[in-house]
Amino acid sequence: MKLTLDALKSAGAFTGRPVEKEISWLQEGTKYTATVYVRPLGYQTAVNDVLSFNGKHDTIAGKIAASICDEHGYPVFSSPLDITHGPIDPAELEKDPKTTQRLGSLDGALSVALLLAIQEVNDLGKTKSSPSETKPGTNSSSSESGARRSRRPKKP
């Protein structure tokens, strides 16, 4: 294949539109449900993976920040820092435009719910290998014929 935009489009090389998912999580005894949009893993995720590999930010926070978006594909979180430390506190920002005070890290149960939605979106259409009918180390022809090998040691 010659690498052109048309060839890449026909090969499905672009991640496409975000996928709508409903998530639920418990926070301090209250159940919350929300609709989120998940961008299939693509360029943004690869960039975040490289940055996290180089110690620039947290891998999981980078994956969430790169994947969770609005219905148009625009990121909900401006950076992985929004996940690990929270966005800038709007009340503090109103008092001091130069504030760096953040709201705190994203709730753990919500983080897990987002990660599960990301996994569901990126595993769609993938088939899992079926379990083998024969045990490892056995010969399928002996299994089919019903022959069984003894596990007892041979007598001298």
C-alpha positions in Angstrom: 0.0 0.0 0.0 1.2 3.5 -0.8 0.9 5.7 2.3 -1.7 8.3 1.4 -4.5 9.8 3.4 -7.0 7.9 1.3 -5.2 4.6 1.8 -5.1 5.2 5.5 -8.8 6.0 5.6 -9.7 2.9 3.7 -7.4 0.8 6.1 -9.3 2.3 9.1 -6.1 3.9 10.4 -8.0 6.8 12.1 -9.7 6.4 15.4 -13.0 7.9 14.4 -15.7 9.4 16.5 -15.9 9.1 20.3 -17.9 6.3 21.7 -20.7 7.1 24.2 -20.6 5.0 27.4 -22.6 5.1 30.6 -20.5 4.7 33.8 -21.5 4.3 37.4 -19.4 4.6 40.6 -19.9 4.9 44.3 -18.5 7.9 46.1 -18.9 8.2 49.9 -22.0 5.9 49.8 -23.7 7.7 46.9 -24.1 6.0 43.5 -23.4 8.3 40.6 -24.1 7.6 36.9 -22.8 9.7 34.0 -22.5 9.6 30.3 -19.0 9.9 29.0 -17.4 9.8 25.6 -14.3 7.7 25.0 -11.9 8.4 22.2 -10.5 5.1 20.9 -6.8 4.8 21.6 -4.8 6.7 19.0 -2.1 9.3 18.6 -2.9 11.2 21.8 -2.6 8.0 23.9 0.7 7.2 22.2 2.1 10.6 23.1 0.9 10.3 26.7 2.5 6.8 26.9 5.8 8.2 25.7 5.7 11.1 28.1 4.8 8.8 31.0 7.7 6.5 30.0 10.0 9.5 30.2 8.7 10.3 33.7 6.8 13.4 32.6 3.5 12.2 34.0 1.5 9.2 35.3 0.6 6.5 32.7 -2.9 5.9 33.9 -3.7 9.6 34.3 -2.3 10.1 30.8 -4.6 7.4 29.4 -7.7 8.9 31.0 -6.8 12.4 29.9 -6.2 11.3 26.3 -9.3 9.1 26.1 -12.1 10.9 27.9 -13.6 13.6 25.7 -16.9 15.4 24.9 -19.2 14.3 22.2 -17.2 16.2 19.6 -13.9 14.6 20.6 -12.5 17.6 22.6 -10.7 16.5 25.8 -12.5 16.9 29.1 -9.3 17.0 31.1 -6.7 19.5 30.0 -3.8 17.3 31.1 -3.0 14.3 33.3 -2.4 16.8 36.1 -6.2 17.3 36.2 -6.5 13.6 37.1 -3.6 13.4 39.6 -4.0 16.8 41.3 -7.3 18.1 40.0 -8.1 21.2 37.9 -7.3 24.7 39.2 -9.8 25.6 41.9 -12.2 28.1 40.3 -12.9 29.9 43.7 -9.2 30.4 44.2 -8.8 31.5 40.6 -11.4 34.2 41.0 -9.5 35.6 44.0 -6.1 35.2 42.5 -5.6 34.8 38.7 -2.1 33.4 39.3 -3.2 30.7 41.8 -1.9 27.2 41.3 -4.2 25.7 44.0 -5.9 22.6 42.6 -9.1 20.7 43.7 -7.4 17.4 44.5 -7.0 14.1 42.6 -9.9 12.4 40.8 -11.9 10.0 43.0 -10.6 6.5 42.8 -13.9 4.8 42.0 -14.5 7.3 39.2 -11.0 6.7 37.9 -11.7 2.9 37.8 -15.1 3.4 36.1 -13.4 5.6 33.4 -10.6 3.0 32.9 -13.2 0.3 32.4 -15.1 2.4 29.9 -11.8 3.0 28.0 -11.1 -0.7 28.0 -14.6 -1.6 26.8 -14.3 0.8 23.9 -10.9 -0.4 22.8 -11.8 -4.1 23.1 -14.9 -3.8 21.0 -14.8 -6.2 18.0 -11.8 -8.1 19.3 -12.3 -11.8 19.8 -10.8 -13.6 22.7 -9.1 -16.9 22.0 -11.2 -19.8 23.0 -9.9 -22.2 25.6 -8.1 -25.2 24.1 -9.9 -28.6 24.2 -6.7 -30.4 25.1 -4.4 -29.8 28.0 -1.0 -28.3 27.3 1.5 -31.1 26.6 -1.0 -33.6 25.3 -1.3 -34.8 21.8 -4.7 -34.2 20.3 -4.7 -37.5 18.5 -4.3 -39.4 21.8 -7.0 -37.3 23.4 -9.5 -38.0 20.6 -8.9 -41.8 20.7 -9.6 -41.8 24.5 -6.2 -43.2 25.3 -4.9 -42.1 28.7 -1.3 -42.1 29.9 -0.6 -43.3 33.3 1.1 -40.9 35.7 2.6 -43.7 37.8 6.3 -44.2 37.4 7.4 -47.2 35.5 8.5 -50.2 37.6 12.1 -51.4 36.9 
